[in-house]
Amino acid sequence: MKKSRRSGCPINFTLEALGDKWSLLIVRDLFRGKRHYGELLESPEGIATNILSDRLASLERAGILFKQADPDHGSKIVYGLTAKGLALSPVLMEIRLWGARHDPRTAFPPALLRKIKRDKRAAVHDEVAGYHRSRMPDA
Amino acid sequence: MKKSRRSGCPINFTLEALGDKWSLLIVRDLFRGKRHYGELLESPEGIATNILSDRLASLERAGILFKQADPDHGSKIVYGLTAKGLALSPVLMEIRLWGARHDPRTAFPPALLRKIKRDKRAAVHDEVAGYHRSRMPDA
């Protein structure tokens, strides 16, 4: 991430933090409950270990995720989304919906897509965010 | 854009088309009514001309924008969003809101931010998309 901002536009702000092909996949995986480096490395997109390390560090610098000692295995590190990272839920949802609508080979079930109305989606966001917030260690 | 997909995930599909620091800024500018190459080049983020050309070509290949002869000046080219590109309106809106909420220096007016309720936003999306659709040449 560059130190000097390209502009004061809030869209640009988000893209400077997350505008690449990998960062939002890591955020997606953390939403899905992955917590360890090895789990993140196993995702089907095949992220390289140096890219994963780099993106985890930049997402932590941006305040989107935190890392800490695993409460169950002190020698391991676990990653999780901060409140700022959890607030990406609607961004990811819209990105998922656009992809599902325009990719003929999408894995997103079309029947589910049809059922999701805009007002329903708001409730789902809150439910998902609440679920993950309840799993977050005190931070 | 790679030919072979990294996975069947719809989030990944969107990132393969738009996951960089520039593409969504071009889409933003087209939503704001810019139509000519020179106008896109003048945006405050300072896109380089070779990057702009490259991204316009990949966005056209992805079916997100179209280009055609300017109806007013036959020798010029105009760019516009296709229906697939216009469908990015909710994605851009959520990216803008996340940026505005988490960037202390954002140019997005906080008073406006507070006033935008989720249900209101849906109406704004439709209004914006309708406005731009009405300005599109027959395609």
Interface residues (C-beta under 8 A of the other chain):
Chain A: R5 R6 S7 G8 C9 P10 I11 N12 F13 T14 L15 E16 G19 D20 K21 W22 L24 L25 R28 S43 P44 E45 G46 G63 K84 A87 L88 P90 V91 L92 M93 E94 I95 R96 L97 W98 G99 A100 R101 H102 D103 R105 T106 A107 F108 R118 D119 A122
Chain B: R5 R6 S7 G8 C9 P10 I11 N12 F13 T14 L15 E16 G19 D20 K21 W22 L24 L25 R28 S43 P44 E45 G46 G63 K84 A87 L88 P90 V91 L92 M93 E94 I95 R96 L97 W98 G99 A100 R101 H102 D103 R105 T106 A107 F108 R118 D119 A122
